[in-house]
Amino acid sequence: MAALMLAATTIMAQTTKKTFTLNDLLGGGSTYWNLQPKYMFSTWWGEVPVELSVEKAVRIDANGQRQGTLFTTDDLNEVLGEKVVRTCANVQFPYPPAPIVKVQTSREIILIDFERKAVEWRGQIQEGASELVWNPVSRNMAYCIGSNVFVQTADGERRQLTTDGTDDIVYGHSVSRDEFGISNGLFWSPDGKRLAFYKKDQSRIPSYPQVDITQRIAATYVDKYPMAGCETEDVSVAVYDVSSSKTIWLQNPKPMTDYMTNLSWAPDGRKLYVFELNRDQDFMQLYGYDATTGQKDAEPLVEEKHPKYVEPLNTLAFLPWDDTKAVMQTRRDNWNHLYLLDLKKKMYPEWHEANGGGTTCDHVKVTLLTAGDFEVRDFLGFNEKDKTALFVGNVTHPLRATIHSVKVSSRKQALLSADDGVHSAALSASGTQLIDTYSSPTVARKVNLVHTNSGKSVNLLTADDPWKDYDVPEITSGSIKAADGQTDLYYRLIKPTGFDPSKKYPTVVYVYGGPHAHNVQASRGYYFRGWEIYMAQLGYVIFVLDNRGSQYRGLKFEQATFRHLGDEEMKDQLCGVEFLKTLPYVDADRLGVHGWSFGGFMTTNLMCSYPDVFKVGVAGGPVIDWKYYEVMYGERYMDRPEQNPDGYASSSLLPKAKNLKGRLQIILGYNDPTCVPQHTLSFIRASIDAGTQPDLFTYPGDGHNMFGTDQIHLHERITRYFEDYLK
Amino acid sequence: MAALMLAATTIMAQTTKKTFTLNDLLGGGSTYWNLQPKYMFSTWWGEVPVELSVEKAVRIDANGQRQGTLFTTDDLNEVLGEKVVRTCANVQFPYPPAPIVKVQTSREIILIDFERKAVEWRGQIQEGASELVWNPVSRNMAYCIGSNVFVQTADGERRQLTTDGTDDIVYGHSVSRDEFGISNGLFWSPDGKRLAFYKKDQSRIPSYPQVDITQRIAATYVDKYPMAGCETEDVSVAVYDVSSSKTIWLQNPKPMTDYMTNLSWAPDGRKLYVFELNRDQDFMQLYGYDATTGQKDAEPLVEEKHPKYVEPLNTLAFLPWDDTKAVMQTRRDNWNHLYLLDLKKKMYPEWHEANGGGTTCDHVKVTLLTAGDFEVRDFLGFNEKDKTALFVGNVTHPLRATIHSVKVSSRKQALLSADDGVHSAALSASGTQLIDTYSSPTVARKVNLVHTNSGKSVNLLTADDPWKDYDVPEITSGSIKAADGQTDLYYRLIKPTGFDPSKKYPTVVYVYGGPHAHNVQASRGYYFRGWEIYMAQLGYVIFVLDNRGSQYRGLKFEQATFRHLGDEEMKDQLCGVEFLKTLPYVDADRLGVHGWSFGGFMTTNLMCSYPDVFKVGVAGGPVIDWKYYEVMYGERYMDRPEQNPDGYASSSLLPKAKNLKGRLQIILGYNDPTCVPQHTLSFIRASIDAGTQPDLFTYPGDGHNMFGTDQIHLHERITRYFEDYLK
């Protein structure tokens, strides 16, 4: 399969055409969207696909034909008698086949019967509300004002559920710094009658001293940041019953510093399932709670231990046709797969070794649904008719993400999409159809309507190449062996525009290298970043390699870096450099490296660990010492500092500051709440003390990343640095 | 006189010799002191000059001959029975002609009779004491622990004078951010029986959010910073009577935000004189207070107003032979001069115009002692026998600082030193002799023993040229006309080492440009900075010009910049550039500029205001917008923002960020308490918004300036920037 990828795939190679500006190539650029492949916004009205746009909603038939406008934005405003709806691009159809459309403005949620041309229901949104979640069954709204939780019933009655919310005590918001798949803090039961919500007590966590320089006199603001090994937050979960107006708390005797993740409602709304993880993150238990009393089940459903870590990232998904069974995702067997839990089928609990290197103890019957050496990247839902589960996974090649079904009863898999490219999909209400959006190295973008039993599809959109008038560099992909001599690693290689094989070019390695991300996949241009095209245009070779530790390659691949982040990752990147040296057009005396966040850590580390390999580096928002990184992410991969003093010491870049020989610029958001400035400033201090000379820049007011015009400014800056010192 | 200076004075010009490292040239360098002209530490034992060193104290006779060792460090330790004295370089002789030496360690003040070889007295210093002031008459000590004041009597009794000191309420420390000549907060009466001390209430001033990154989790610390136009501190003065143990407060009905400066004790310790200045700094009154009751005199001694500002900087000095008369310094007549106040001779108070552009109203007789178009730089004291006042001033040339006497009765002046160079002096107890230390463009360093009636002197030290083995660039000085077409401005010009007149060299202008400082004077190498030599060695021309607004040129020269800092200063610097362009060896296409603090403001301003003149700049710890600068200094020159909105707007560099074309690196101490980081960060933000690309560096943990190895690192950095972009 690697060989297949090694065959250079040129997406375009043309001459005497237009050149790109950074504004053309970066998301924050003024002309970026003009040069993107055409997109199609769509949603489902039950089983009917609907194409959405700013102006209107258009019904599509089974043959992919546009069957006329359901309604326009003007139609909706006419019903409302005022111009409050600005776009149809994000409307929803919550009650198919009823002709009801849901529109949401900053002030209201409105249900409109677009056939009767009448307002069905409307609910005002309280001023200052955040975290808003609306349940279509009960039409209750839940939201936060500041750190307190409110519910507004369908008839408009507002109830304040908590009153003691502060900067320290926070209700209804996400917890655990959005790790473990957590992204919000309010969870309606399916019927919208009960609301589960998080409470976090972060009073013991100091506020990192972030400074707002836009005040008349600069002033700090609250940014609670739990650093590895230090005090962290207490998390608990409450359930509010709208009928009784009562709040109960889940009765969890575990330490409140443990993690309570992926809250999953039972279909009947009487139970709440929680993935519970100890602070060490090596022991996970899935427990059910009585949502009316808060009482915890006597025994868990499943348990998982791992000498490195366990990382629950997804909620349970109950089978629509059988409330006693649910799909769970876990990497217990190395690859992220779907497992069927038969909640009524009790098992004698015994600990067994699992293929992922840990042990499991199932208290109910657990069946692997999706076997194979691949990862389920995205669970899509179910085809209720065929009783299949639908998912996107890299089934046929690590770089691809194709759409598949698996029959729950027989575990028989079927490919539903083209067997190339990177796909995403949205299911119809019953799951019998889906809209498949994808690109590949040879496809700029396609959108297909797919029948999930047969896999038959009709094309809804085939985007033209938006760059046909431009001078586009050659982008190829291939694989090399990792430093372990066995593992295949995949790269993207971009040659300079107007490539001349007899020349030697300065070459920049772009790197991320950390978990939960990958930089190379079989999508358009092999997942290129716009800046790479810009650099190719300026005469650079660009090389990007996903080292061990990165995403979608299984647990062992990721865990190779456990307790010593940076080491194996850098060894793999050096294999990439060895490969580059075999290319006659790469000037090995002019190698640069650039990366952000974990990639900033990698860049700084590579510059200091291999000072004779890389001449120039630009590191953005870097981790410098994992002791300054957060509890949740940091302790997963590094344990706590007192548990792993050697790992923290050897992975710290502070003692390496003395090795810097080349030109290294570190850039950070002055208000970075993720890799707080203490990282970079400590490295700068260490460099000064050691007599080395890194460069530095900061974006006041920006966080971990730069957007809009700041993103353009940033990339001008990064580019200039390589132009100054690598050319 | 300018013509005289224009004649190039080469201090050295040699070839094939050693080259300097930054460590050789900068105060923080490891080899710096090896390459400095030999120095001589000395003090007075009454009328006997004593040469001091780490090892011993040596008596010098009237002919300048070393007359044998008074005592060694070992002698003192032998008397003490333990090794506590480490050096004799800073001992004092408080009771001449008694053979008593005072030594001070971190734990004790000790008086030793070095003839009897016995301890005369010793007083323990309380742990944690700061601001320590010891009075030799009473042998009482005053000091602070934190923000409270303590007195320890000669017999060791400790008394806590204040108890409510905090970060907000501070006793016994300097006030008004060390402006107006204030440098401490504890003032013993001459007999040591009364202690005046400051109280400042800074509770209304916000703490600038300074961050200590060396904590486990970065944390802020208190740094009260009053910004121009914002809330400021309340100042009051107390007097503690050691005999009665009572504290009284000076009864001043003026707003407590007014300034109370240059506290001056009457010789009998019964009165305390205070220079009082309103917040607008345009109205000064000198008042006496009864030190036993705190009652303010009904009328002031003198009053001064100025449409721009009045700036009292010095205490009164009472005539040793007449307690009813004192010497005051003021620039009321443009030049800083000595004035004799006859405190008993009442005058009818009338306002008169003065030569400095303001008005004065004297309530006692005031006589100008030192007339002439020059400035008294330093008042030295009195020759009690001859009844003369002694001072250092630029009497015969603006760049010189020579030693003079003036007869109090006749106002007749006499030159006591060589009429060249820059001198400093220390008087004997009676003032009949002084030790004169000086250098000039032709004298590396000389120390003379001078009789202050005749001016006759004997040489105590003539230092060799410490750089005779080194390849030293040519340093010259001269004058040009300011932008007003009239005023002479003085410059220093350094040619590259190994100068070739047929070549064209990159040229760097070093600039400060603000009040209270000058960069060119007739001392060794015309007051060169070590870095300039380093740059000359690398092939740069260095040019330094003291523009209008700088020091020792009179009030009008300084006040040309009032309410629009930067404008006239830059015009003058551009005159310097025009001069440089007349030099055939200056490459006007490769002009750089560098400066720190006010010079950082000037550098950034020049880079943005004259983007086609300067290609490369390095600005250190700059002021960017005067609204972010402090109340005391800032409002003197700019008034308050609401009083001078146009001046603040037009002098701000934020709107100029868009003009930047060349390469500008701004460097600041991350913890700069003087030009707080808000300046630079606001400029960086403005540049990002405008799409310009300044560079940035910061020294975590450092304040407004860098010392020690950080100073070396800094100058490597500054140099590298010019090497990267100007060469």
Chai-1 contact restraints between the chains, C-beta under 6 A:
chainA,res_idxA,chainB,res_idxB,connection_type,confidence,min_distance_angstrom,max_distance_angstrom,comment,restraint_id
A,P206,B,I217,contact,1.0,0.0,6.0,A-B,restraint_1
A,P209,B,V211,contact,1.0,0.0,6.0,A-B,restraint_2
A,P209,B,A218,contact,1.0,0.0,6.0,A-B,restraint_3
A,P209,B,T220,contact,1.0,0.0,6.0,A-B,restraint_4
A,V211,B,P209,contact,1.0,0.0,6.0,A-B,restraint_5
A,I213,B,Q678,contact,1.0,0.0,6.0,A-B,restraint_6
A,I213,B,L681,contact,1.0,0.0,6.0,A-B,restraint_7
A,I213,B,S682,contact,1.0,0.0,6.0,A-B,restraint_8
A,I217,B,P206,contact,1.0,0.0,6.0,A-B,restraint_9
A,I217,B,M227,contact,1.0,0.0,6.0,A-B,restraint_10
A,A218,B,P209,contact,1.0,0.0,6.0,A-B,restraint_11
A,A218,B,Q678,contact,1.0,0.0,6.0,A-B,restraint_12
A,T220,B,P209,contact,1.0,0.0,6.0,A-B,restraint_13
A,M227,B,I217,contact,1.0,0.0,6.0,A-B,restraint_14
A,Q678,B,I213,contact,1.0,0.0,6.0,A-B,restraint_15
A,Q678,B,A218,contact,1.0,0.0,6.0,A-B,restraint_16
A,L681,B,I213,contact,1.0,0.0,6.0,A-B,restraint_17
A,L681,B,P700,contact,1.0,0.0,6.0,A-B,restraint_18
A,S682,B,I213,contact,1.0,0.0,6.0,A-B,restraint_19
A,I684,B,P700,contact,1.0,0.0,6.0,A-B,restraint_20
A,R685,B,P700,contact,1.0,0.0,6.0,A-B,restraint_21
A,I688,B,H713,contact,1.0,0.0,6.0,A-B,restraint_22
A,L696,B,L696,contact,1.0,0.0,6.0,A-B,restraint_23
A,L696,B,F697,contact,1.0,0.0,6.0,A-B,restraint_24
A,F697,B,L696,contact,1.0,0.0,6.0,A-B,restraint_25
A,P700,B,L681,contact,1.0,0.0,6.0,A-B,restraint_26
A,P700,B,I684,contact,1.0,0.0,6.0,A-B,restraint_27
A,P700,B,R685,contact,1.0,0.0,6.0,A-B,restraint_28
A,H713,B,I688,contact,1.0,0.0,6.0,A-B,restraint_29
